[in-house]
Amino acid sequence: MYVVGQEEIDAIAEVLRSGALFRYGVGGECDRFEERYARYLGCKHFALAASGSNALAAAMIGVGLGPGDEIIIPAHTYMATATSVLAVGAIPVIVDIDETITLDPAAFEAAIGPRTKAVVPVHMWGAACDMAAIMEIATRHNLIVIEDACQGVGGSYEGRKFGTIGHIGAFSFNYYKNMTSGEGGGVSVNDGAVAERVRCAIDPCHFYWHGRNDAVQPFAGNGARASELMGAMLNVQLDRLDGMIAAMRAEKKAILAGVAPLDNLGLRPAPMNSPDHDCSTQVMFTLPSAAAADQFVKIFPAVIAGKTGRHTYTEWDQVLMGAGAAHPQMNPYRMPANAECRRSYSKDMCVRSLGILNRTVMVPTNPRHSRQDIDDIIHNIGAAARIVFAGLSREEAELRSLQPVDAQKFDMKVDA
Ligand SMILES: Cc1ncc(COP(=O)(O)O)c(C=O)c1O
């Protein structure tokens, strides 16, 4: 969910008028955002990038991952989590999620092999991973934890901001996220030497603009530099973030309280790892069967987690086909260094995840919802539950007028 208004338009217009669109030398918006967002997160460094995908790859390069390494990722995440692993020459090992629809710690531990070097917990749909369990397992096995917080902007796990609990974190600011600059992303990290490597991965020429640090050996990489337009918009978006998250948390709480009596009928909220601290962009329910979930969303406009296409491993064509790079010699699946990594996948390798995803219904929250909107949502969830579980007819259930689910979750605060 994101909201934009006149403030963003003014901030971008100001940068355009100044002519200072480049982040180094003339502009100050990216520097200001990096410093403010690091403080907001509670980490030492934040490095802006052109996208969340770039940020993930830069984070992996920053901590030294590459050919010969397996990186464990969940079966349910946007495919960039997997393709970023391949972009650095490593191999993604895909494991099950649990009913929180985030990485199952038991599946993670069971999948650790001799080549495993890292794990990527993904705070999917703004919901928190079980970071206590994941960190405990990772520490015991000496693994690096890269938090994919691309969908978790503004969220926390038990009071610590997503992206600051593991060794390094990656964020996206694309059109669908809680804070946006159209496209964009960045990396959060405490270790100064790793931060320098991340900045080199994002912009191999950054030392030219920022001054050379002789302690860090520069290396070649692809450019993914942020612009001042991005920095200017994000500086305004950051001011909105806490208010939006607070409103979504309050809405989630109200909906869960309002539908609690439906538990008797069989409508169960999905278990959550940090319900009072996560982004609360969705209220999730675990239905007893995929058929019940299908029927539910035909009555109440909501989303089945398993039917969001690119977010489940079965849709990651390049990965399933072993097409890990454009050039065959650069394809991690064919690199001699990866010969001992597990490199085969099948569409049914995580059937437990598919079962859970097809039973999980997500009701999006929206910081602009009024109390009346929320009451209507609670009423209609109740009506849908009575139709699905108690066999009521639509007439008997008395549905109120329904808002369609907004695919982009965009909300403009200024008059067009
Ligand atoms: C979980 C997750 N990881 C990574 C990404 C990649 O971010 P971007 O689209 O900014 O490259 C996304 C974006 O949707 C995402 O949702």
PDBQT file of the ligand as one rigid body, heavy atoms in Angstrom, charges set to zero:
ROOT
HETATM    1  C1  LIG A 501       9.885 -10.362  -1.778  1.00  0.00    +0.000 C 
HETATM    2  C2  LIG A 501      10.489  -9.546  -2.873  1.00  0.00    +0.000 A 
HETATM    3  N1  LIG A 501      11.800  -9.643  -3.121  1.00  0.00    +0.000 NA
HETATM    4  C3  LIG A 501      12.387  -8.911  -4.085  1.00  0.00    +0.000 A 
HETATM    5  C4  LIG A 501      11.664  -8.032  -4.880  1.00  0.00    +0.000 A 
HETATM    6  C5  LIG A 501      12.342  -7.278  -5.961  1.00  0.00    +0.000 C 
HETATM    7  O1  LIG A 501      12.142  -5.906  -5.877  1.00  0.00    +0.000 OA
HETATM    8  P1  LIG A 501      12.076  -4.989  -7.208  1.00  0.00    +0.000 P 
HETATM    9  O2  LIG A 501      10.792  -5.283  -7.881  1.00  0.00    +0.000 OA
HETATM   10  O3  LIG A 501      12.162  -3.597  -6.660  1.00  0.00    +0.000 OA
HETATM   11  O4  LIG A 501      13.268  -5.351  -8.019  1.00  0.00    +0.000 OA
HETATM   12  C6  LIG A 501      10.299  -7.896  -4.642  1.00  0.00    +0.000 A 
HETATM   13  C7  LIG A 501       9.495  -6.969  -5.485  1.00  0.00    +0.000 C 
HETATM   14  O5  LIG A 501       8.346  -7.083  -5.723  1.00  0.00    +0.000 OA
HETATM   15  C8  LIG A 501       9.694  -8.673  -3.638  1.00  0.00    +0.000 A 
HETATM   16  O6  LIG A 501       8.380  -8.596  -3.404  1.00  0.00    +0.000 OA
ENDROOT
TORSDOF 0
